[in-house]
């Protein structure tokens, strides 16, 4: 149990469950929470609760939203014939920062990774195929990370959409192989979008 009071120990344990946070970082965060006044602490707790109860997946693109359909999917000014397929909601944010992309998105919520026991059926692929079958889609841009899993997922989806008469393209990589889209700068990401190639 250590030297800490049980509620503090539980708080440290919860922070330590977050990816990239070790025991030392978790302890620092827990003490930070303890140093807040009651109102600040309650606000923090409510923000976590709100995020969990009010945010869900968009019925169309699977991105996180408060509404049934997210603002991007419901926007008439977006080009709904081009779908940019990404691994997670953070990647949508990265592309939106570039202000280069006027199409819409589809969030897979993961990549095919046999090593981690993640197969195609665990990703939001059937929802993507449904969108394509509903018509009006001309191109899907596979914007998964340039990793082994990202490439495998892009190739798998490209094979599925080809028979549906939709062009599948891949981001051009001025992005280094093995890098993460969410950390790419806007110019590099914008350029890789503009120079995409067919799969």
N, C-alpha and C positions, 0 to 999 in steps of 0.2 A: 504493500500500500504506500510506502514512502512516508515522508514527514508531513505531507500536506493534509489538510482537512478533507474529508471524503468528497464534499461537493466540488472543491477545487480540483481534486484528483480526477473526478468524472469529467470536468470541463477540459482539463488538459488532454485526457484520453480522446474526447470528441474532436478537438483541434488536431490531434496527432493522426486521426483517420484521414485528414485531407491530404491529397497527393502533394508531395514536395515539402511537407511540413514534418520535420523530425520532432523528437521529444523536447529538445531545447527551444525550438521555435514555438511549439505548442504551449510550453510553460510560459514563455514571454507573452504570447497572445492572451492566455488565461489571466495572467496578472494585469494585463492591460484592461481586460473586461472588468476585473475587480476594482480597478482604479476609477472606473466611470461612476458618475452619480447614478442613483436609481433610475431616473428618467431616461438618461442616455442608454443604460443597460436594457431597459424595457423596449426602447426604440429599436435597438439592435436585434433583440429577440423577435420583435414584431416584424421587422424587415425579413428575417429568415422565414417566419411563418407565412407572411404575405407572398413571398416568392414561391413557396410551396403550394399554397392554396389557390392563388389567383392566376398563376402562369401555367399554361398547358401547351400542347402542340397544335399548330395551325392545321386545320382540316385538309388544306391543300398541300402546303410545302413542308410541313412538319417542323418549321422553325418555332421557337418559343414565342408566345404572344398572350396578351390578356383577352383578346377577342377570339371569336370562333375562327375567323379568317384574319390573318395578319395584315397590316397596312400595305405591305409590298404586293401581296397577292390581290388585294382589293383595289389597288391603284389602277386607274384607267390610263395613266401616262406611262406605265411600264409596258415593255414589249413581251407579251405572254407567249410568243412563238419561240423564244429562246430561254431555255432553262439551264442555269448554272448549278451543277450538282456538287455539293460539298460534304465534307465529313461531319462537321458539327456547327452549331449556331454561332460560335466565335468566328468561323470563317466568313459567314454572311456579313458580320460586322466589319471584318477586314476588307472585303470587297466594296462595301458601301462607303468606306472611307476614301476609296480611290475616286469616287464619283464618275467612274468611266463606264460602269455597267448599267444599262437601262432595261435589261431583261428581268426575269424572275429567278427564284432559287428553288432548290430541293435539298433538304438536309437528310443525310443517310443515318445519322446518329451512330457512326462507327465505320469500320472498314473490315473487309473480309480478312480474317487472321486465324488460319487453322491452328497455329501455335497457341493462341489464346482461347481456342474453342469457339471462335466467332465465325459462323457461316452466313451465307447470303440471306437466309431466311430470317436472321435476327436484325437485319438492316431494313430501312424503309424503302425497299426496292419495288415491292408490289404497288405501293402508292404512286411511285414514279411512273410505272408502266400504265397504271390506270389513267393518269393525267395524259399520257401520250395517246392512249387508245381513245380518249375522249375527243381527240382531234385538235388541230390548230397549232401543234408544236412542230417546228421545222428543224430545230437544232438543240442538242444537249451538249453543254460544255462540261467535260469531266475535269473538275477542279479539285481533285483529291491531292494530298501531299505527294511529292516525288519520292516516295519510299516504296519498298517491296509491296507492302500491303495496299498502298495508294494506287500503284500501277496495276496490281492484280484486280482490284475492285473496278478500276476504270475499264480495263479490258473486258471483264465479265459483263459489265453493264452495256458497253459498246456492242458486244455480241448480241445481247438481248434486244436492243433497240433497232439494230440494222434492218431486220426483217419487217419492222413497223414503218419503214420508209422515212426514218428520221436520221439526219446527219449527226454523227457523234464526233466531237472535236476534243482535243486535249490542250491544256494550257501550254504555251511555249515556255520553256524554262530558261529564263535568265535567273530563275530561282535555283540555288544550289541543290543538288540531289541530297536527300536526307533532311532537308530543312522543313520548317513549319510555316504554313501560310500566314498564320495569325501574327507572326513576327516580321513578315516581309514588309518593306516600306511601300508606300502607295505607288511610287513611280515604277518600281520593279513589277509589282502586281498588275498595274495598269498595262504595262508593256507586254507582260506574258499573256494577258487577256487579248490584246490587240493582235498578237502574232500567233494565236493558237493554230494547231494543225489538225487535220482529220485523222481519226483513229482507224 
